[in-house]
Every structure is written in structure tokens, then in C-alpha cells.
Amino acid sequence: MKHLRFLGTGTSQGIPVIGCACPVCRSTDPQNHRRRTSALLRTQGQTILFDAGPDFRIQALEARIEHLDAVLLTHAHFDHVGGLDDLRPLTEKRGAMPIYGYPSTLQEVRRFFHYAFIESSSESTRPQLELIPVSGPFRVGEVEIVPFDIRHGNWTITGYRTGNFAYVTDASAIPPASWEHLQGLEVLVLNALRFIPHPTHFSLDEALAVIDRLAPRRTFLVHLAHAFDHATVNARLPAGVALAYDGLEVVIGEHEPQ
């Protein structure tokens, strides 16, 4: 069994957006309050984090994260890596944290957090990050993980699959070779930014077209902007599709869809 917790489901600005007085940003519904998109997967004795954005500290406290075995990065935009420094308390206990991602992603992490990779006699703490480039399937403990290409505007970023679960965010297109990695899923996590098209993210209609083609058993939509009132939009989605929300926990069985 896999246990998935959505730590955050919002866009790069989070919801509410600073200075915005729209109905969603002013909503008292907690499901409309969205921190930057991230998720925690527990499976086969491993605890794996997908992305560590600038809200990671409070997300980790709310989820009572005491240990991580690995961090899988989809790409190096700030809303997905800005919280890597907050791994410090965990790396002080366990030593260097394995950080997996495409070489281009890890190159940017090394640039953003250059101080973490410089030998110094300073008494100040810094995160211990072990950057591990991926170009094909790899393992975290006994968990096999398959990375695959996703298009995010002009960037090539990373989607991940393990068993019958796949995690895709910030996608604007799926390259032809990557569709095979998204077949036969029990649970798909997929981004859907807003109603109208966007150059670097799926709109809701585009995400639904992907879901219709893949036919996973369940899909949870993330990286949601303040165009979406949770209750209103969720009620209109097809069967098997739902807006994720911060703190949502999902159990993923080991059986495959028929």
C-alpha cells in the first residue's frame, strides 16, 4: 500500500494571493487555502518528498515529518525548490539528504544553494544535500521509480512513476515517448492551473483531455490557481477526478485497474 499526502496544491503565488480580494482568496473554506504544490509518499518503508517549495517548513510541521528518505525534484523553479534549506533539521539527524532530479535541475539547485556545497569552518548550519542525477529508473530503498520527460513551456522537466502511481506537475504537454509511463494507473496527480489556456501549464480542459486518454482509476488535480473555488469546481468534475487540497490523504492499493 502507498499513502499519499498532499502538502500543497497551489500555484507559485499560493492561495490566497497577496493583495487579491477575489472570492477565492477571501474564502473561509480551508480547501481554498493552497500552499505551493508538494506531496509526501510513504511506501515500502520509505518516505519520499516530491518537491520542496518555500512553504515546506510549515508543511512539514503540519504533516509531522520527522524523517525523509529522499526528495524527488520535478524542476528547479523556486516554488518547487525554495524550501530545500529547511531540510537542515532532518539532515542534522540523518546526514546528507538524497536529492534526485534531472542534471539541469540539480545544476540550478547547486547555484541557488551554493553555500550548501562550500567547505567552510563557519559555525552556521547548512543543509546537507546529496545531488543524484537521474536519466533512467532508480531505487529509493526497495521502491523503484521511473522518471520521464514532461514539457513545461520551453523547459523539459520530470514526471515520476512508482508502481501504479504517477506524479506530474507544471505540465503543458506530454512528449510522445512519455505516454507509455502513464498507462494503467490507479492514481495520477496532474496539474490544472486555471480555466483559460496558459503557455506553460495545462488548463482544466487540457488536463481533462489527458485524463480521458489515460483513463486512470483516480486523478487528483494540483497546482491550482485562485480561479477555482474548491466546492464549486469539484462538484462539476467527471467521476474519478477531484481537485486535491492541502492535507488530503489518499491510500493507493497495489492492485492495477482492470
Contacts in CASP RR format, 6 or more apart in sequence:
PFRMAT RR
TARGET T0000
AUTHOR 0000-0000-0000
METHOD contacts of the structure
MODEL  1
MKHLRFLGTGTSQGIPVIGCACPVCRSTDPQNHRRRTSALLRTQGQTILF
DAGPDFRIQALEARIEHLDAVLLTHAHFDHVGGLDDLRPLTEKRGAMPIY
GYPSTLQEVRRFFHYAFIESSSESTRPQLELIPVSGPFRVGEVEIVPFDI
RHGNWTITGYRTGNFAYVTDASAIPPASWEHLQGLEVLVLNALRFIPHPT
HFSLDEALAVIDRLAPRRTFLVHLAHAFDHATVNARLPAGVALAYDGLEV
VIGEHEPQ
1 43 0 8 1.000
1 251 0 8 1.000
1 252 0 8 1.000
1 253 0 8 1.000
1 254 0 8 1.000
2 41 0 8 1.000
2 42 0 8 1.000
2 43 0 8 1.000
2 162 0 8 1.000
2 165 0 8 1.000
2 251 0 8 1.000
2 252 0 8 1.000
2 253 0 8 1.000
2 254 0 8 1.000
3 41 0 8 1.000
3 42 0 8 1.000
3 43 0 8 1.000
3 249 0 8 1.000
3 250 0 8 1.000
3 251 0 8 1.000
3 252 0 8 1.000
4 39 0 8 1.000
4 40 0 8 1.000
4 41 0 8 1.000
4 42 0 8 1.000
4 165 0 8 1.000
4 187 0 8 1.000
4 189 0 8 1.000
4 249 0 8 1.000
4 250 0 8 1.000
4 251 0 8 1.000
4 252 0 8 1.000
5 39 0 8 1.000
5 40 0 8 1.000
5 42 0 8 1.000
5 63 0 8 1.000
5 247 0 8 1.000
5 248 0 8 1.000
5 249 0 8 1.000
5 250 0 8 1.000
6 38 0 8 1.000
6 39 0 8 1.000
6 220 0 8 1.000
6 222 0 8 1.000
6 244 0 8 1.000
6 245 0 8 1.000
6 246 0 8 1.000
6 247 0 8 1.000
6 248 0 8 1.000
6 249 0 8 1.000
6 250 0 8 1.000
7 35 0 8 1.000
7 38 0 8 1.000
7 39 0 8 1.000
7 40 0 8 1.000
7 55 0 8 1.000
7 56 0 8 1.000
7 59 0 8 1.000
7 60 0 8 1.000
7 62 0 8 1.000
7 63 0 8 1.000
7 246 0 8 1.000
7 247 0 8 1.000
8 34 0 8 1.000
8 35 0 8 1.000
8 36 0 8 1.000
8 37 0 8 1.000
8 38 0 8 1.000
8 39 0 8 1.000
8 55 0 8 1.000
8 59 0 8 1.000
8 222 0 8 1.000
8 246 0 8 1.000
8 247 0 8 1.000
9 34 0 8 1.000
9 35 0 8 1.000
9 37 0 8 1.000
9 222 0 8 1.000
9 223 0 8 1.000
9 224 0 8 1.000
9 243 0 8 1.000
9 244 0 8 1.000
9 245 0 8 1.000
9 246 0 8 1.000
9 248 0 8 1.000
10 34 0 8 1.000
10 35 0 8 1.000
10 36 0 8 1.000
10 37 0 8 1.000
10 222 0 8 1.000
10 223 0 8 1.000
10 224 0 8 1.000
10 225 0 8 1.000
11 34 0 8 1.000
11 36 0 8 1.000
11 37 0 8 1.000
11 79 0 8 1.000
11 193 0 8 1.000
11 223 0 8 1.000
11 224 0 8 1.000
11 225 0 8 1.000
12 36 0 8 1.000
12 77 0 8 1.000
12 78 0 8 1.000
12 79 0 8 1.000
14 34 0 8 1.000
14 35 0 8 1.000
14 36 0 8 1.000
14 55 0 8 1.000
15 24 0 8 1.000
15 25 0 8 1.000
15 32 0 8 1.000
15 33 0 8 1.000
15 34 0 8 1.000
15 224 0 8 1.000
15 225 0 8 1.000
15 226 0 8 1.000
16 24 0 8 1.000
16 25 0 8 1.000
16 26 0 8 1.000
16 27 0 8 1.000
16 33 0 8 1.000
16 226 0 8 1.000
17 25 0 8 1.000
17 226 0 8 1.000
19 25 0 8 1.000
20 226 0 8 1.000
22 226 0 8 1.000
23 229 0 8 1.000
24 32 0 8 1.000
24 226 0 8 1.000
24 227 0 8 1.000
24 228 0 8 1.000
24 229 0 8 1.000
25 32 0 8 1.000
25 226 0 8 1.000
27 33 0 8 1.000
27 229 0 8 1.000
29 229 0 8 1.000
29 230 0 8 1.000
29 231 0 8 1.000
30 245 0 8 1.000
30 246 0 8 1.000
31 230 0 8 1.000
31 231 0 8 1.000
31 243 0 8 1.000
31 245 0 8 1.000
31 246 0 8 1.000
32 226 0 8 1.000
32 229 0 8 1.000
32 230 0 8 1.000
33 246 0 8 1.000
34 224 0 8 1.000
34 245 0 8 1.000
34 246 0 8 1.000
35 55 0 8 1.000
35 58 0 8 1.000
35 59 0 8 1.000
35 246 0 8 1.000
36 53 0 8 1.000
36 54 0 8 1.000
36 55 0 8 1.000
36 79 0 8 1.000
36 80 0 8 1.000
37 51 0 8 1.000
37 79 0 8 1.000
37 80 0 8 1.000
37 169 0 8 1.000
37 191 0 8 1.000
37 222 0 8 1.000
37 223 0 8 1.000
38 49 0 8 1.000
38 50 0 8 1.000
38 51 0 8 1.000
38 52 0 8 1.000
38 53 0 8 1.000
38 55 0 8 1.000
38 56 0 8 1.000
38 59 0 8 1.000
38 80 0 8 1.000
39 49 0 8 1.000
39 50 0 8 1.000
39 51 0 8 1.000
39 167 0 8 1.000
39 189 0 8 1.000
39 222 0 8 1.000
40 47 0 8 1.000
40 48 0 8 1.000
40 49 0 8 1.000
40 50 0 8 1.000
40 63 0 8 1.000
40 65 0 8 1.000
41 47 0 8 1.000
41 48 0 8 1.000
41 49 0 8 1.000
41 50 0 8 1.000
41 162 0 8 1.000
41 165 0 8 1.000
41 167 0 8 1.000
42 48 0 8 1.000
43 143 0 8 1.000
43 162 0 8 1.000
44 141 0 8 1.000
44 142 0 8 1.000
44 143 0 8 1.000
45 69 0 8 1.000
45 142 0 8 1.000
46 69 0 8 1.000
46 70 0 8 1.000
46 140 0 8 1.000
46 141 0 8 1.000
46 142 0 8 1.000
46 143 0 8 1.000
47 65 0 8 1.000
47 67 0 8 1.000
47 68 0 8 1.000
47 69 0 8 1.000
48 68 0 8 1.000
48 69 0 8 1.000
48 70 0 8 1.000
48 71 0 8 1.000
48 72 0 8 1.000
48 140 0 8 1.000
48 143 0 8 1.000
49 65 0 8 1.000
49 68 0 8 1.000
49 70 0 8 1.000
49 71 0 8 1.000
49 72 0 8 1.000
50 71 0 8 1.000
50 72 0 8 1.000
50 74 0 8 1.000
50 160 0 8 1.000
50 167 0 8 1.000
50 169 0 8 1.000
51 71 0 8 1.000
51 72 0 8 1.000
51 73 0 8 1.000
51 74 0 8 1.000
51 80 0 8 1.000
51 81 0 8 1.000
51 169 0 8 1.000
52 71 0 8 1.000
52 73 0 8 1.000
52 80 0 8 1.000
52 81 0 8 1.000
52 82 0 8 1.000
52 83 0 8 1.000
52 84 0 8 1.000
52 86 0 8 1.000
52 87 0 8 1.000
53 78 0 8 1.000
53 79 0 8 1.000
53 80 0 8 1.000
53 81 0 8 1.000
53 82 0 8 1.000
53 83 0 8 1.000
53 84 0 8 1.000
54 78 0 8 1.000
54 79 0 8 1.000
54 82 0 8 1.000
54 83 0 8 1.000
55 83 0 8 1.000
56 82 0 8 1.000
56 83 0 8 1.000
56 84 0 8 1.000
56 86 0 8 1.000
56 87 0 8 1.000
57 83 0 8 1.000
57 86 0 8 1.000
59 65 0 8 1.000
59 246 0 8 1.000
60 86 0 8 1.000
62 247 0 8 1.000
63 247 0 8 1.000
65 90 0 8 1.000
66 90 0 8 1.000
67 90 0 8 1.000
67 93 0 8 1.000
67 94 0 8 1.000
68 87 0 8 1.000
68 90 0 8 1.000
68 94 0 8 1.000
68 97 0 8 1.000
69 98 0 8 1.000
69 140 0 8 1.000
69 141 0 8 1.000
70 97 0 8 1.000
70 98 0 8 1.000
70 99 0 8 1.000
70 100 0 8 1.000
70 140 0 8 1.000
71 84 0 8 1.000
71 87 0 8 1.000
71 97 0 8 1.000
71 98 0 8 1.000
71 99 0 8 1.000
71 100 0 8 1.000
72 100 0 8 1.000
72 101 0 8 1.000
72 145 0 8 1.000
72 158 0 8 1.000
72 160 0 8 1.000
72 167 0 8 1.000
73 80 0 8 1.000
73 81 0 8 1.000
73 99 0 8 1.000
73 100 0 8 1.000
73 101 0 8 1.000
73 105 0 8 1.000
73 106 0 8 1.000
73 109 0 8 1.000
73 158 0 8 1.000
74 80 0 8 1.000
74 105 0 8 1.000
74 150 0 8 1.000
74 157 0 8 1.000
74 158 0 8 1.000
74 159 0 8 1.000
74 160 0 8 1.000
74 167 0 8 1.000
74 169 0 8 1.000
74 170 0 8 1.000
75 102 0 8 1.000
75 105 0 8 1.000
75 152 0 8 1.000
75 155 0 8 1.000
75 157 0 8 1.000
75 158 0 8 1.000
75 170 0 8 1.000
76 104 0 8 1.000
76 105 0 8 1.000
76 106 0 8 1.000
76 107 0 8 1.000
76 108 0 8 1.000
76 109 0 8 1.000
76 112 0 8 1.000
77 170 0 8 1.000
78 112 0 8 1.000
80 169 0 8 1.000
80 170 0 8 1.000
81 108 0 8 1.000
81 109 0 8 1.000
81 112 0 8 1.000
82 112 0 8 1.000
84 99 0 8 1.000
84 109 0 8 1.000
84 112 0 8 1.000
84 113 0 8 1.000
84 127 0 8 1.000
84 129 0 8 1.000
85 113 0 8 1.000
85 116 0 8 1.000
85 126 0 8 1.000
85 127 0 8 1.000
86 127 0 8 1.000
87 97 0 8 1.000
87 127 0 8 1.000
87 129 0 8 1.000
88 125 0 8 1.000
88 126 0 8 1.000
88 127 0 8 1.000
90 97 0 8 1.000
91 97 0 8 1.000
91 127 0 8 1.000
91 128 0 8 1.000
91 129 0 8 1.000
92 125 0 8 1.000
92 128 0 8 1.000
95 128 0 8 1.000
96 128 0 8 1.000
96 129 0 8 1.000
96 130 0 8 1.000
97 127 0 8 1.000
97 128 0 8 1.000
97 129 0 8 1.000
97 130 0 8 1.000
98 130 0 8 1.000
98 132 0 8 1.000
98 140 0 8 1.000
99 106 0 8 1.000
99 109 0 8 1.000
99 129 0 8 1.000
99 130 0 8 1.000
99 131 0 8 1.000
99 132 0 8 1.000
100 132 0 8 1.000
100 133 0 8 1.000
100 134 0 8 1.000
100 138 0 8 1.000
100 140 0 8 1.000
100 145 0 8 1.000
100 147 0 8 1.000
101 132 0 8 1.000
101 133 0 8 1.000
101 134 0 8 1.000
101 147 0 8 1.000
101 158 0 8 1.000
102 133 0 8 1.000
102 134 0 8 1.000
102 135 0 8 1.000
102 147 0 8 1.000
102 156 0 8 1.000
102 157 0 8 1.000
102 158 0 8 1.000
103 133 0 8 1.000
103 135 0 8 1.000
104 156 0 8 1.000
105 157 0 8 1.000
105 158 0 8 1.000
106 131 0 8 1.000
106 132 0 8 1.000
106 133 0 8 1.000
109 129 0 8 1.000
109 131 0 8 1.000
110 117 0 8 1.000
110 131 0 8 1.000
113 127 0 8 1.000
113 129 0 8 1.000
115 126 0 8 1.000
116 126 0 8 1.000
116 127 0 8 1.000
116 128 0 8 1.000
116 129 0 8 1.000
117 129 0 8 1.000
132 138 0 8 1.000
134 147 0 8 1.000
134 158 0 8 1.000
135 147 0 8 1.000
136 146 0 8 1.000
136 147 0 8 1.000
137 144 0 8 1.000
137 145 0 8 1.000
137 146 0 8 1.000
137 147 0 8 1.000
138 144 0 8 1.000
138 145 0 8 1.000
138 147 0 8 1.000
139 145 0 8 1.000
143 162 0 8 1.000
144 162 0 8 1.000
144 163 0 8 1.000
145 160 0 8 1.000
145 161 0 8 1.000
145 162 0 8 1.000
146 160 0 8 1.000
146 161 0 8 1.000
146 162 0 8 1.000
146 181 0 8 1.000
147 158 0 8 1.000
147 159 0 8 1.000
147 160 0 8 1.000
148 158 0 8 1.000
148 159 0 8 1.000
148 160 0 8 1.000
148 161 0 8 1.000
148 177 0 8 1.000
148 178 0 8 1.000
148 181 0 8 1.000
149 156 0 8 1.000
149 157 0 8 1.000
149 158 0 8 1.000
149 159 0 8 1.000
149 175 0 8 1.000
149 177 0 8 1.000
149 178 0 8 1.000
150 156 0 8 1.000
150 157 0 8 1.000
150 158 0 8 1.000
150 159 0 8 1.000
150 168 0 8 1.000
150 170 0 8 1.000
150 171 0 8 1.000
150 173 0 8 1.000
150 174 0 8 1.000
150 175 0 8 1.000
150 178 0 8 1.000
151 157 0 8 1.000
151 171 0 8 1.000
151 172 0 8 1.000
151 173 0 8 1.000
151 174 0 8 1.000
151 175 0 8 1.000
152 170 0 8 1.000
152 171 0 8 1.000
152 172 0 8 1.000
152 200 0 8 1.000
152 201 0 8 1.000
153 172 0 8 1.000
153 173 0 8 1.000
153 199 0 8 1.000
153 200 0 8 1.000
155 200 0 8 1.000
157 170 0 8 1.000
157 171 0 8 1.000
159 166 0 8 1.000
159 167 0 8 1.000
159 168 0 8 1.000
159 169 0 8 1.000
159 178 0 8 1.000
159 181 0 8 1.000
160 166 0 8 1.000
160 167 0 8 1.000
161 167 0 8 1.000
161 181 0 8 1.000
161 182 0 8 1.000
161 185 0 8 1.000
164 184 0 8 1.000
164 185 0 8 1.000
164 186 0 8 1.000
164 187 0 8 1.000
164 252 0 8 1.000
164 253 0 8 1.000
164 254 0 8 1.000
164 255 0 8 1.000
164 256 0 8 1.000
164 257 0 8 1.000
165 185 0 8 1.000
165 186 0 8 1.000
165 187 0 8 1.000
165 188 0 8 1.000
165 189 0 8 1.000
165 252 0 8 1.000
166 181 0 8 1.000
166 182 0 8 1.000
166 185 0 8 1.000
166 187 0 8 1.000
166 188 0 8 1.000
166 189 0 8 1.000
166 216 0 8 1.000
167 189 0 8 1.000
168 174 0 8 1.000
168 182 0 8 1.000
168 188 0 8 1.000
168 189 0 8 1.000
168 190 0 8 1.000
168 191 0 8 1.000
169 189 0 8 1.000
169 190 0 8 1.000
169 191 0 8 1.000
169 222 0 8 1.000
169 223 0 8 1.000
170 191 0 8 1.000
170 200 0 8 1.000
170 201 0 8 1.000
170 223 0 8 1.000
171 190 0 8 1.000
171 191 0 8 1.000
171 201 0 8 1.000
171 202 0 8 1.000
172 198 0 8 1.000
172 199 0 8 1.000
172 200 0 8 1.000
172 201 0 8 1.000
172 202 0 8 1.000
174 182 0 8 1.000
174 210 0 8 1.000
179 213 0 8 1.000
179 214 0 8 1.000
182 188 0 8 1.000
182 214 0 8 1.000
182 216 0 8 1.000
183 214 0 8 1.000
184 214 0 8 1.000
184 215 0 8 1.000
184 216 0 8 1.000
184 256 0 8 1.000
184 257 0 8 1.000
185 214 0 8 1.000
185 216 0 8 1.000
185 217 0 8 1.000
185 257 0 8 1.000
186 216 0 8 1.000
186 217 0 8 1.000
186 218 0 8 1.000
186 252 0 8 1.000
186 253 0 8 1.000
186 255 0 8 1.000
186 256 0 8 1.000
186 257 0 8 1.000
187 216 0 8 1.000
187 217 0 8 1.000
187 218 0 8 1.000
187 219 0 8 1.000
187 220 0 8 1.000
187 250 0 8 1.000
187 252 0 8 1.000
188 211 0 8 1.000
188 214 0 8 1.000
188 216 0 8 1.000
188 218 0 8 1.000
188 219 0 8 1.000
188 220 0 8 1.000
189 219 0 8 1.000
189 220 0 8 1.000
189 222 0 8 1.000
189 244 0 8 1.000
190 202 0 8 1.000
190 207 0 8 1.000
190 210 0 8 1.000
190 211 0 8 1.000
190 219 0 8 1.000
190 220 0 8 1.000
190 221 0 8 1.000
190 222 0 8 1.000
191 201 0 8 1.000
191 202 0 8 1.000
191 207 0 8 1.000
191 221 0 8 1.000
191 222 0 8 1.000
191 223 0 8 1.000
192 201 0 8 1.000
192 202 0 8 1.000
192 203 0 8 1.000
192 204 0 8 1.000
192 206 0 8 1.000
192 207 0 8 1.000
192 208 0 8 1.000
192 221 0 8 1.000
192 222 0 8 1.000
192 223 0 8 1.000
192 224 0 8 1.000
193 201 0 8 1.000
193 202 0 8 1.000
193 203 0 8 1.000
193 204 0 8 1.000
193 223 0 8 1.000
193 224 0 8 1.000
193 225 0 8 1.000
194 201 0 8 1.000
194 203 0 8 1.000
194 204 0 8 1.000
194 225 0 8 1.000
194 227 0 8 1.000
194 228 0 8 1.000
195 203 0 8 1.000
195 204 0 8 1.000
195 205 0 8 1.000
195 227 0 8 1.000
196 203 0 8 1.000
197 203 0 8 1.000
197 206 0 8 1.000
201 223 0 8 1.000
202 210 0 8 1.000
204 221 0 8 1.000
204 228 0 8 1.000
204 233 0 8 1.000
207 221 0 8 1.000
208 237 0 8 1.000
208 238 0 8 1.000
208 241 0 8 1.000
211 219 0 8 1.000
211 238 0 8 1.000
211 241 0 8 1.000
215 257 0 8 1.000
216 257 0 8 1.000
217 240 0 8 1.000
217 257 0 8 1.000
218 240 0 8 1.000
218 241 0 8 1.000
218 242 0 8 1.000
218 250 0 8 1.000
219 240 0 8 1.000
219 241 0 8 1.000
219 242 0 8 1.000
220 242 0 8 1.000
220 243 0 8 1.000
220 244 0 8 1.000
220 248 0 8 1.000
220 250 0 8 1.000
221 237 0 8 1.000
221 241 0 8 1.000
221 242 0 8 1.000
221 243 0 8 1.000
221 244 0 8 1.000
222 244 0 8 1.000
224 243 0 8 1.000
224 244 0 8 1.000
228 243 0 8 1.000
230 243 0 8 1.000
230 245 0 8 1.000
233 243 0 8 1.000
234 242 0 8 1.000
234 243 0 8 1.000
237 243 0 8 1.000
END
